[in-house]
């Protein structure tokens, strides 16, 4: 077997013999000392791949002239799809609770939990979309298929809201009867139909969400001198499109619902989604594509199985040949460059530990390349960062429901104009829009002077800023809710929880809304860029899915936390109200906000620890050299 010993760029090469048989020194040595590259390896994925991230056209062929494809022109077609998807997502999240409560006659708490679960499942299942995109379909075809499914689900919801057959009897069902639960509830088959089309919609969103941001970022040339600048601006503009979709959902869709009814409101979402699909497909000739790299789950399983099989093998053994990697620029993973070896999770390195007994053509279930092992390491190392953003998603979910209940007790007039309560969540969107508009003209120049970072702040620094601002937001929410509750009791509104207090403006809620909007801008945009750049080349959709999964777990966390608080703080037998009583004036929403503040502070400390320990990955360049992708948030 022809073999070449490659010296590490960091450490002078040593051989097992030169270590004098000292097992302790062998154990302490860096495993990056040398790699073995072989000509005779039987490759698991059909051979090595040069330039794994080279863009191709829709037919999988190299693009002869990159100047005619990709770039900002292609990205704007993708922005339209994301804008419509977010419009539908937020339109459902803000309207579906009210639809289930007022039209389907479900209890408010169960309606809120049902929608939270729908939102959570649709985000958590984004891993499926990311897997299909990275493994088999590619990002374009994954978006194309699932956006069609999304449209089918929205059409089904529109039919449900438009045809009386799918709705319970609305006769003699006024607002008081709804509040008292005296209206005829929806039949089981009616709820089954609604849940079916709702989850079809969620399934469609699960395929789109992890792919759109990655597919948009794929449109920029990594070899370009301005690549990092374009990427940074892309993710900001991407989230701006998300925000515009949310603003439209919280204003225009709510207006349509008030003026024309539920069928027209949900129909508007379906029409917007259909139009965005059309725009997306029109842009097809302009898109740059990345080849799917085969099943990432298979590669992960191969690493785990191979490492387990060699768990008793020693790096000091005379049978130790080296850590296996393919020759030259080739990678065993289609759609990926080689990844430089690291010393983390050394137990996994045994999957790439080549022994004499492996022979010239070992099974990939017995011996994996260093790049394949490093893919698994990266997936594990990334986990703590998106996990720390679950708390932000939980707060956002609580704000989406609790702050609306607060707004019902407050004066929502702007002069003579009365703003519908369901429009209140538009203000975080407006603050996000304003922040993103001023980001490059204000924040970047100021922060660049402080940090010295060319983009004002690194990706992890932006995530940290977002988490810190979210603490301020939820702390203010607790302060204002305490004041609002005491005012309601003092002014005699204790049991009139649906009557607005004319002398207390709902616009005090704007402080917490604006702060949480700022937190979203820094945290989510920084996280998306971080995951795209740090994820393995052939697993970028799965990397982006990490952010969606964190959002989904936040939704589930909100439902679980609410259930725990209700059972722990309320006692119906003794007529003791829980913190989350339906009558907000007798409940203690302020206690919940303070609890969230404490949890957020703990979460922020965990993030600081994780960010301090995280090392940005290195990638192997075109000429076999290594380069650092970025810099850590905190110098060790």
C-alpha positions as CSV (number, residue, x, y, z in Angstrom):
1,X,0.0,0.0,0.0
2,X,1.5,3.3,-1.0
3,X,1.5,5.7,1.9
4,X,2.8,9.2,2.6
5,X,3.4,10.6,6.1
6,X,2.3,14.2,6.4
7,X,3.8,16.5,9.1
8,X,1.5,18.6,11.1
9,X,1.8,22.4,10.5
10,X,2.1,22.8,14.3
11,X,4.2,20.0,15.6
12,X,7.4,18.3,14.4
13,X,6.6,14.8,13.4
14,X,7.4,11.9,15.7
15,X,7.1,8.2,15.1
16,X,6.0,5.7,17.7
17,X,9.5,4.4,17.7
18,X,11.1,7.7,18.4
19,X,8.9,8.1,21.5
20,X,11.0,5.4,23.1
21,X,8.0,3.3,24.1
22,X,7.0,5.8,26.8
23,X,3.2,5.2,26.9
24,X,2.5,8.3,28.9
25,X,4.2,10.6,26.4
26,X,2.3,8.8,23.6
27,X,-1.0,9.4,25.3
28,X,-0.1,13.1,25.8
29,X,1.1,13.7,22.3
30,X,-1.1,15.5,19.8
31,X,-2.8,13.2,17.4
32,X,-2.3,15.7,14.7
33,X,1.4,14.8,14.5
34,X,1.0,12.8,11.3
35,X,-1.7,11.6,8.9
36,X,-1.5,8.7,6.6
37,X,-2.7,9.2,3.0
38,X,-3.3,6.2,0.9
39,X,-3.8,5.6,-2.8
40,X,-5.6,2.3,-2.4
41,X,-8.5,3.2,-0.1
42,X,-11.9,1.8,-1.0
43,X,-14.0,4.9,-0.7
44,X,-17.4,4.8,0.9
45,X,-18.9,7.5,-1.3
46,X,-17.7,6.7,-4.7
47,X,-14.3,8.3,-4.6
48,X,-12.6,11.5,-3.5
49,X,-14.0,14.9,-4.4
50,X,-11.8,17.9,-5.3
51,X,-13.1,21.4,-4.5
52,X,-16.1,20.0,-2.6
53,X,-17.8,23.3,-2.3
54,X,-17.5,24.2,-6.0
55,X,-21.0,25.5,-7.1
56,X,-22.8,23.6,-9.9
57,X,-26.0,24.2,-11.9
58,X,-29.3,22.6,-11.3
59,X,-28.2,19.6,-13.4
60,X,-25.1,19.0,-11.2
61,X,-22.7,20.3,-13.8
62,X,-19.9,22.9,-13.2
63,X,-21.0,26.5,-14.0
64,X,-18.7,27.8,-16.8
65,X,-19.3,31.5,-16.0
66,X,-20.1,32.2,-12.3
67,X,-20.7,35.9,-13.1
68,X,-24.0,35.0,-14.7
69,X,-25.3,33.2,-11.6
70,X,-25.6,33.7,-7.9
71,X,-24.8,36.9,-6.1
72,X,-27.4,39.4,-4.8
73,X,-29.7,39.0,-7.7
74,X,-30.3,35.3,-6.9
75,X,-30.4,36.0,-3.2
76,X,-33.4,38.4,-3.6
77,X,-35.5,35.7,-5.3
78,X,-34.8,33.6,-2.2
79,X,-35.6,36.4,0.1
80,X,-39.2,36.5,-1.3
81,X,-39.7,32.9,-0.5
82,X,-38.6,33.4,3.1
83,X,-40.7,36.5,3.5
84,X,-43.9,34.7,2.5
85,X,-43.0,31.7,4.7
86,X,-42.4,33.9,7.7
87,X,-45.6,35.8,6.9
88,X,-47.6,32.6,7.0
89,X,-45.8,31.3,10.1
90,X,-46.4,34.5,12.2
91,X,-49.9,34.9,10.7
92,X,-50.8,31.4,12.0
93,X,-49.1,31.9,15.3
94,X,-50.9,35.2,16.1
95,X,-54.3,34.2,14.7
96,X,-54.7,30.5,15.2
97,X,-55.1,30.8,19.0
98,X,-57.9,33.3,18.6
99,X,-59.4,31.1,15.8
100,X,-59.5,28.0,18.0
101,X,-60.9,30.0,20.9
102,X,-63.5,32.2,19.2
103,X,-64.5,29.9,16.3
104,X,-63.7,26.4,17.2
105,X,-64.7,27.1,20.9
106,X,-61.7,25.5,22.5
107,X,-60.5,26.7,25.9
108,X,-57.9,29.5,25.7
109,X,-55.2,27.6,27.5
110,X,-55.6,24.5,25.4
111,X,-55.7,26.6,22.2
112,X,-52.4,28.3,23.2
113,X,-50.7,25.0,24.1
114,X,-51.9,23.5,20.8
115,X,-50.4,26.3,18.8
116,X,-47.2,26.3,20.8
117,X,-46.9,22.6,20.2
118,X,-47.5,23.1,16.5
119,X,-44.8,25.8,16.3
120,X,-42.4,23.7,18.3
121,X,-42.9,20.5,16.2
122,X,-42.6,22.5,13.0
123,X,-39.2,23.8,14.1
124,X,-37.8,20.7,15.8
125,X,-38.6,18.6,12.7
126,X,-36.4,21.0,10.7
127,X,-33.7,18.4,11.2
128,X,-35.6,16.3,8.7
129,X,-35.5,19.0,6.1
130,X,-31.8,19.6,6.7
131,X,-31.0,15.9,6.5
132,X,-32.8,15.5,3.2
133,X,-31.1,18.5,1.7
134,X,-27.6,17.6,2.8
135,X,-28.0,13.9,2.0
136,X,-30.0,13.4,-1.1
137,X,-32.1,16.3,-2.5
138,X,-29.9,19.3,-2.3
139,X,-31.2,22.6,-0.9
140,X,-33.1,23.8,-4.0
141,X,-35.2,20.7,-4.4
142,X,-35.9,20.4,-0.7
143,X,-37.2,24.0,-0.7
144,X,-39.2,23.3,-3.9
145,X,-40.9,20.2,-2.6
146,X,-41.7,21.4,0.9
147,X,-42.8,24.9,-0.1
148,X,-45.5,23.1,-2.2
149,X,-46.5,21.1,0.8
150,X,-46.7,24.3,2.8
151,X,-49.0,25.8,0.2
152,X,-51.2,22.7,0.4
153,X,-51.5,23.0,4.2
154,X,-52.4,26.7,4.0
155,X,-55.0,26.0,1.4
156,X,-56.5,23.4,3.7
157,X,-56.7,25.9,6.6
158,X,-58.4,28.4,4.3
159,X,-61.0,25.8,3.4
160,X,-61.6,25.0,7.1
161,X,-62.1,28.7,7.9
162,X,-64.3,29.3,4.9
163,X,-66.8,26.4,4.9
164,X,-69.4,26.0,7.7
165,X,-69.1,22.2,7.4
166,X,-65.7,22.3,9.1
167,X,-66.9,24.7,11.9
168,X,-69.1,24.3,15.0
169,X,-72.4,26.0,15.2
170,X,-71.9,29.8,15.7
171,X,-75.6,30.6,16.5
172,X,-76.3,32.3,19.8
173,X,-72.6,32.4,20.6
174,X,-71.7,35.8,21.8
175,X,-68.4,36.8,23.6
176,X,-69.8,36.1,27.1
177,X,-70.9,32.6,26.1
178,X,-67.5,32.0,24.6
179,X,-65.8,33.1,27.8
180,X,-68.1,31.0,30.0
181,X,-67.6,28.0,27.7
182,X,-71.3,27.7,26.8
183,X,-70.8,27.5,23.0
184,X,-71.0,24.3,21.1
185,X,-67.5,22.9,20.8
186,X,-66.0,21.7,17.5
187,X,-66.7,18.0,16.8
188,X,-63.8,15.6,17.0
189,X,-63.6,15.1,13.2
190,X,-63.5,18.9,12.7
191,X,-60.6,19.3,15.1
192,X,-58.9,16.3,13.5
193,X,-59.2,18.0,10.1
194,X,-57.9,21.3,11.5
195,X,-54.9,19.6,13.2
196,X,-54.1,17.6,10.1
197,X,-53.9,20.6,7.7
198,X,-52.1,22.6,10.5
199,X,-49.4,19.9,10.8
200,X,-49.1,19.6,7.0
201,X,-48.3,23.3,7.1
202,X,-45.8,22.7,9.9
203,X,-44.2,19.8,7.9
204,X,-43.8,22.1,4.9
205,X,-42.2,24.8,7.1
206,X,-39.8,22.1,8.5
207,X,-38.4,21.5,5.1
208,X,-38.0,25.1,4.1
209,X,-36.6,26.7,7.3
210,X,-33.2,24.9,7.5
211,X,-32.5,25.3,3.8
212,X,-33.4,28.9,2.8
213,X,-30.7,30.7,4.7
214,X,-28.0,28.2,3.6
215,X,-29.2,28.2,0.0
216,X,-29.1,32.0,0.0
217,X,-25.6,32.0,1.4
218,X,-24.5,29.5,-1.2
219,X,-25.0,32.1,-3.9
220,X,-21.8,33.9,-2.9
221,X,-18.4,32.9,-4.0
222,X,-16.2,31.7,-1.1
223,X,-13.1,32.6,-3.1
224,X,-14.1,36.2,-3.5
225,X,-12.2,38.8,-1.5
226,X,-15.4,40.3,-0.3
227,X,-17.0,37.0,0.6
228,X,-17.1,37.6,4.4
229,X,-18.6,41.1,3.9
230,X,-21.3,39.7,1.5
231,X,-22.1,36.9,3.9
232,X,-22.4,39.2,6.9
233,X,-24.7,41.5,5.0
234,X,-26.7,38.6,3.5
235,X,-27.7,37.2,6.9
236,X,-28.8,40.7,8.1
237,X,-30.9,41.2,4.9
238,X,-32.2,37.7,5.3
239,X,-33.5,38.4,8.8
240,X,-34.8,41.7,7.5
241,X,-37.0,39.7,5.0
242,X,-38.2,37.6,8.0
243,X,-39.1,40.8,9.8
244,X,-41.0,42.3,6.9
245,X,-43.0,39.0,6.7
246,X,-43.8,39.3,10.4
247,X,-44.8,42.9,10.1
248,X,-47.2,42.1,7.3
249,X,-48.7,39.2,9.3
250,X,-49.3,41.3,12.4
251,X,-50.9,44.2,10.5
252,X,-52.3,43.5,7.0
253,X,-53.4,39.9,7.8
254,X,-55.0,41.0,11.1
255,X,-56.7,43.9,9.3
256,X,-58.1,41.5,6.7
257,X,-59.4,39.2,9.4
258,X,-61.2,42.0,11.2
259,X,-62.7,43.4,8.1
260,X,-63.4,40.3,5.9
261,X,-63.2,37.3,8.3
262,X,-61.0,34.3,9.0
263,X,-61.3,32.7,5.5
264,X,-60.0,35.8,3.8
265,X,-57.2,36.2,6.3
266,X,-55.9,32.6,5.9
267,X,-56.6,32.8,2.2
268,X,-54.3,35.9,2.0
269,X,-51.5,33.8,3.5
270,X,-52.0,31.0,0.9
271,X,-52.0,33.5,-2.0
272,X,-48.8,35.1,-0.7
273,X,-47.2,31.7,-0.4
274,X,-48.3,30.8,-3.9
275,X,-46.8,34.0,-5.4
276,X,-43.5,33.5,-3.5
277,X,-43.3,30.0,-4.9
278,X,-43.7,31.3,-8.4
279,X,-41.0,34.0,-7.8
280,X,-38.7,31.3,-6.4
281,X,-39.1,29.0,-9.4
282,X,-38.6,32.0,-11.8
283,X,-35.1,32.5,-10.3
284,X,-34.1,28.9,-11.0
285,X,-31.6,29.7,-13.9
286,X,-29.7,32.1,-11.6
287,X,-29.1,29.8,-8.6
288,X,-25.8,28.2,-7.7
289,X,-26.2,24.7,-6.1
290,X,-24.0,22.5,-3.9
291,X,-23.9,18.8,-4.4
292,X,-25.5,16.8,-1.6
293,X,-22.8,14.8,0.3
294,X,-24.7,11.6,1.0
295,X,-26.4,10.6,4.2
296,X,-24.8,12.5,7.1
297,X,-26.4,10.1,9.5
298,X,-24.6,7.2,7.8
299,X,-21.3,9.0,8.2
300,X,-21.9,9.8,11.8
301,X,-22.9,6.2,12.4
302,X,-19.8,4.9,10.7
303,X,-17.6,7.1,12.9
304,X,-19.4,5.9,16.1
305,X,-19.3,2.2,15.1
306,X,-15.6,2.4,14.0
307,X,-14.6,4.2,17.2
308,X,-16.5,1.7,19.3
309,X,-14.8,-1.3,17.5
310,X,-11.4,0.2,18.2
311,X,-12.2,1.4,21.7
312,X,-9.5,-0.9,23.2
313,X,-6.8,0.0,20.6
314,X,-4.0,2.1,21.9
315,X,-2.2,5.0,20.1
316,X,1.1,3.6,21.6
317,X,0.6,0.2,20.0
318,X,3.2,-1.1,17.5
319,X,0.2,-1.8,15.3
320,X,-0.5,1.9,15.0
321,X,0.1,3.2,11.5
322,X,-1.5,6.7,11.7
323,X,-4.7,8.6,11.3
324,X,-6.3,7.9,7.9
325,X,-7.0,10.6,5.3
326,X,-7.1,10.7,1.5
327,X,-4.3,11.9,-0.6
328,X,-3.9,15.5,-1.7
329,X,-7.0,17.7,-2.2
330,X,-9.5,14.9,-2.3
331,X,-12.1,14.4,0.3
332,X,-14.1,11.2,0.9
333,X,-17.2,13.3,1.4
334,X,-18.9,14.7,-1.6
335,X,-19.6,18.5,-1.3
336,X,-16.9,19.0,1.4
337,X,-13.3,20.2,1.7
338,X,-10.9,18.3,4.0
339,X,-11.2,19.4,7.6
340,X,-8.0,19.8,9.7
341,X,-7.6,17.4,12.6
342,X,-8.2,18.7,16.2
343,X,-7.4,17.2,19.6
344,X,-11.0,17.4,20.9
345,X,-12.9,14.2,21.6
346,X,-9.9,12.0,21.2
347,X,-12.1,8.9,21.7
348,X,-13.6,9.6,18.3
349,X,-10.1,9.7,16.7
350,X,-10.0,5.9,17.0
351,X,-12.4,5.7,14.1
352,X,-9.6,7.1,11.9
353,X,-6.9,5.1,13.7
354,X,-5.3,2.9,11.0
355,X,-3.8,-0.4,12.2
356,X,-1.8,-2.9,10.2
357,X,-4.7,-5.3,10.5
358,X,-7.0,-3.0,8.6
359,X,-5.4,-4.0,5.3
360,X,-5.3,-2.0,2.1
361,X,-9.1,-1.8,1.6
362,X,-10.9,-1.6,4.9
363,X,-14.7,-1.2,5.3
364,X,-15.8,2.4,6.1
365,X,-17.5,0.9,9.2
366,X,-14.0,0.0,10.5
367,X,-11.9,2.9,9.3
368,X,-13.0,6.5,8.6
369,X,-11.1,9.5,7.3
370,X,-10.1,12.3,9.5
371,X,-12.5,14.6,7.7
372,X,-15.4,12.3,8.5
373,X,-14.4,12.1,12.2
374,X,-14.0,15.9,12.4
375,X,-17.5,16.3,10.9
376,X,-18.9,14.5,14.0
377,X,-16.7,16.5,16.3
378,X,-18.0,19.7,14.9
379,X,-21.6,18.7,15.2
380,X,-21.0,18.0,18.9
381,X,-19.0,21.1,19.5
382,X,-21.7,23.3,18.0
383,X,-24.4,22.1,20.3
384,X,-23.9,24.3,23.3
385,X,-24.2,27.6,21.4
386,X,-27.7,27.1,19.8
387,X,-28.7,25.3,23.1
388,X,-28.1,28.6,24.9
389,X,-30.6,30.4,22.5
390,X,-33.5,28.1,23.6
391,X,-34.1,30.5,26.5
392,X,-34.5,33.4,24.1
393,X,-37.1,31.4,22.1
394,X,-38.9,30.5,25.3
395,X,-39.2,34.2,26.2
396,X,-40.4,35.1,22.7
397,X,-43.1,32.4,22.9
398,X,-44.2,33.7,26.3
399,X,-44.3,37.3,25.1
400,X,-46.4,36.2,22.1
401,X,-49.3,35.1,24.3
402,X,-48.8,36.8,27.7
403,X,-48.2,40.3,26.4
404,X,-51.4,40.0,24.3
405,X,-53.3,39.2,27.4
406,X,-51.7,42.2,29.1
407,X,-52.7,44.4,26.1
408,X,-56.4,43.5,26.5
409,X,-56.3,45.3,29.9
410,X,-54.6,48.5,28.5
411,X,-55.6,51.4,26.3
412,X,-54.4,50.7,22.7
413,X,-55.4,54.1,21.2
414,X,-53.0,56.2,19.2
415,X,-55.0,59.5,19.2
416,X,-58.3,58.5,17.6
417,X,-56.9,55.3,16.1
418,X,-57.5,52.2,18.1
419,X,-54.9,49.5,17.4
420,X,-56.2,45.9,17.5
421,X,-54.6,43.9,20.4
422,X,-53.5,41.2,18.0
423,X,-51.4,43.9,16.2
424,X,-49.2,44.5,19.3
425,X,-46.5,41.9,18.4
426,X,-45.8,44.1,15.3
427,X,-43.7,46.4,17.5
428,X,-40.8,43.9,17.9
429,X,-40.8,43.6,14.2
430,X,-40.6,47.4,13.7
431,X,-37.8,47.6,16.1
432,X,-35.9,44.9,14.3
433,X,-36.5,46.7,11.0
434,X,-35.1,49.9,12.4
435,X,-32.1,48.2,14.0
436,X,-31.2,46.4,10.8
437,X,-31.6,49.5,8.8
438,X,-29.2,51.4,11.1
439,X,-26.9,48.4,11.7
440,X,-24.1,49.2,9.2
441,X,-24.3,53.0,9.6
442,X,-24.4,53.1,13.4
443,X,-23.6,49.9,15.2
444,X,-20.7,48.6,13.1
445,X,-18.6,51.8,13.1
446,X,-19.1,52.4,16.9
447,X,-18.5,48.8,17.9
448,X,-15.5,48.5,15.5
449,X,-13.7,51.2,17.5
450,X,-14.3,49.2,20.7
451,X,-13.6,45.7,19.6
452,X,-11.4,46.2,16.6
453,X,-13.4,43.6,14.8
454,X,-13.9,44.4,11.1
455,X,-17.6,43.7,11.3
456,X,-18.1,45.4,14.7
457,X,-18.5,42.1,16.6
458,X,-17.8,38.5,16.0
459,X,-20.7,36.0,15.6
460,X,-20.5,34.8,19.2
461,X,-20.2,38.3,20.5
462,X,-23.5,39.2,18.7
463,X,-25.2,36.1,20.1
464,X,-24.0,37.2,23.6
465,X,-25.2,40.8,23.1
466,X,-28.6,39.4,22.1
467,X,-28.9,37.2,25.2
468,X,-27.9,40.0,27.5
469,X,-30.5,42.4,26.0
470,X,-33.2,39.6,26.3
471,X,-32.5,39.7,30.1
472,X,-33.2,43.4,30.2
473,X,-36.4,42.8,28.2
474,X,-37.9,40.2,30.5
475,X,-36.8,42.1,33.6
476,X,-38.6,45.2,32.4
477,X,-41.7,43.0,31.6
478,X,-41.7,41.9,35.2
479,X,-41.4,45.5,36.5
480,X,-44.2,46.8,34.3
481,X,-46.5,43.8,35.0
482,X,-46.2,44.4,38.7
483,X,-47.2,48.1,38.2
484,X,-50.0,47.2,35.8
485,X,-51.5,44.6,38.2
486,X,-51.3,46.9,41.2
487,X,-52.9,49.7,39.2
488,X,-55.8,47.4,38.0
489,X,-56.6,46.4,41.6
490,X,-56.3,50.0,42.9
491,X,-58.7,51.3,40.2
492,X,-61.3,48.5,40.7
493,X,-60.5,46.5,37.5
494,X,-59.5,43.3,39.4
495,X,-62.3,41.2,38.0
496,X,-62.6,43.1,34.7
497,X,-59.7,41.5,32.9
498,X,-61.1,42.1,29.4
499,X,-61.9,45.8,30.0
500,X,-59.2,48.2,29.0
501,X,-58.1,50.7,31.5
502,X,-58.4,54.1,29.8
503,X,-55.6,55.8,31.7
504,X,-52.9,53.2,31.3
505,X,-51.5,53.0,27.8
506,X,-50.5,49.7,26.2
507,X,-47.5,51.5,24.7
508,X,-45.6,50.9,27.9
509,X,-45.2,47.4,26.5
510,X,-43.2,48.9,23.7
511,X,-40.1,48.9,25.9
512,X,-40.1,45.1,26.3
513,X,-41.0,44.7,22.7
514,X,-38.2,46.9,21.4
515,X,-35.7,45.2,23.7
516,X,-36.6,41.7,22.6
517,X,-36.5,42.9,19.0
518,X,-32.9,44.1,19.5
519,X,-32.1,40.8,21.2
520,X,-33.5,38.9,18.2
521,X,-31.4,40.9,15.7
522,X,-28.1,40.2,17.4
523,X,-28.7,36.7,18.7
524,X,-30.5,35.0,15.8
525,X,-28.6,36.7,12.9
526,X,-25.3,36.0,14.6
527,X,-26.3,32.4,15.3
528,X,-27.4,31.8,11.7
529,X,-24.1,33.1,10.4
530,X,-22.1,31.2,13.0
531,X,-23.8,27.9,12.2
532,X,-23.4,28.4,8.4
533,X,-19.7,29.1,8.7
534,X,-18.9,26.6,11.4
535,X,-20.9,23.6,10.2
536,X,-19.2,21.0,8.0
537,X,-19.5,21.9,4.3
538,X,-21.7,18.9,3.5
539,X,-23.9,19.4,6.6
540,X,-24.7,23.1,6.4
541,X,-28.5,22.6,6.2
542,X,-28.3,20.5,9.4
543,X,-26.2,23.2,11.0
544,X,-28.9,25.8,10.1
545,X,-31.5,23.3,11.5
546,X,-29.8,23.6,14.9
547,X,-31.2,27.2,15.1
548,X,-34.7,26.0,14.2
549,X,-34.5,23.1,16.7
550,X,-33.5,25.6,19.4
551,X,-36.5,27.7,18.5
552,X,-38.8,24.7,18.6
553,X,-37.5,23.5,22.0
554,X,-38.2,27.0,23.3
555,X,-41.8,26.7,22.2
556,X,-42.0,23.3,24.0
557,X,-40.2,24.7,27.0
558,X,-42.8,27.5,27.3
559,X,-45.7,24.9,27.3
560,X,-43.9,22.7,29.8
561,X,-43.0,25.7,32.0
562,X,-46.6,27.0,31.9
563,X,-48.0,23.5,32.8
564,X,-45.6,23.2,35.8
565,X,-46.4,26.7,37.0
566,X,-50.2,26.1,36.8
567,X,-49.9,22.8,38.7
568,X,-47.4,24.1,41.3
569,X,-49.0,27.5,42.0
570,X,-52.7,26.9,41.6
571,X,-55.1,24.8,43.7
572,X,-58.7,24.6,42.2
573,X,-60.0,22.7,45.2
574,X,-59.1,25.6,47.5
575,X,-60.0,28.3,44.9
576,X,-56.4,29.4,44.8
577,X,-55.5,31.1,41.5
578,X,-52.2,30.1,39.7
579,X,-49.7,32.6,38.5
580,X,-51.2,32.1,35.0
581,X,-54.8,32.5,35.9
582,X,-57.1,33.4,33.0
583,X,-57.9,36.5,34.9
584,X,-54.6,38.3,34.5
585,X,-55.4,40.7,37.3
586,X,-55.6,38.0,39.9
587,X,-52.7,36.0,38.5
588,X,-49.1,36.8,39.0
589,X,-47.5,37.2,35.5
590,X,-44.9,39.3,37.1
591,X,-43.6,36.3,39.1
592,X,-43.3,34.4,35.9
593,X,-41.3,37.2,34.3
594,X,-39.0,37.3,37.3
595,X,-38.5,33.6,37.1
596,X,-37.6,33.9,33.4
597,X,-35.1,36.7,34.3
598,X,-33.3,34.4,36.8
599,X,-33.3,31.6,34.3
600,X,-32.0,33.9,31.6
601,X,-29.1,35.1,33.8
602,X,-28.1,31.5,34.5
603,X,-28.4,30.7,30.8
604,X,-26.2,33.7,29.9
605,X,-23.5,32.6,32.3
606,X,-23.5,29.1,30.6
607,X,-23.2,30.8,27.3
608,X,-20.2,32.8,28.4
609,X,-18.5,29.7,29.6
610,X,-19.3,27.8,26.3
611,X,-18.2,30.7,24.1
612,X,-15.0,31.1,26.0
613,X,-14.1,27.4,25.4
614,X,-15.2,27.3,21.8
615,X,-12.5,27.4,19.1
616,X,-13.5,28.4,15.6
617,X,-12.8,25.6,13.2
618,X,-10.0,25.6,10.7
619,X,-10.4,24.5,7.1
620,X,-8.0,23.2,4.5
621,X,-7.5,25.7,1.7
622,X,-7.2,25.1,-2.0
623,X,-3.4,24.6,-1.8
624,X,-3.5,22.3,1.2
625,X,-2.8,25.0,3.7
626,X,-4.9,25.7,6.7
627,X,-6.6,29.0,7.7
628,X,-8.6,30.2,10.7
629,X,-12.2,30.9,9.9
630,X,-12.7,33.6,12.5
631,X,-11.7,34.5,16.1
632,X,-13.2,33.5,19.4
633,X,-15.5,35.8,21.4
634,X,-13.2,36.0,24.4
635,X,-9.4,35.6,24.5
636,X,-8.5,32.7,26.7
